[in-house]
């Protein structure tokens, strides 16, 4: 489960859509998550990944406003 911190007091569980090896980099695993519309334009958020009760280090990502595509 991936968790971005929208603020210091809010956690959002994100559905994981895919986990697999990065083509050409067998040592690297990618995780694809689905972001809710509420995060559109959220700016900087902290993201961590939890698996089997263990949490990763946090990474800061910047979510820019997207276009409204149906």
Residue, then its C-alpha position, 0 to 999 in steps of 0.5 A: x500500500x502506498x501512502x502519500x502524506x497530504x498534510x502532516x496529519x492526513x494519510x491516504x491509502x492508494x490502490x496499487x495497480x502494478x508491481x513488477x521489474x523495470x525492463x532492462x533493470x532486473x534489480x529494480x522493482x516499479x510500483x504503479x499506484x492510482x492517484x485520487x482526483x483530490x490530489x490533483x494540484x496538491x503540490x509537494x507530498x511525501x510518499x512511502x510504501x508499506x509492505x508486510x508491516x514495514x514502511x519505506x523511507x519517504x520520498x517527496x513528489x510534486x503533483x501538478x494540476x492536470x487537465x480535465x480529460x474525460 
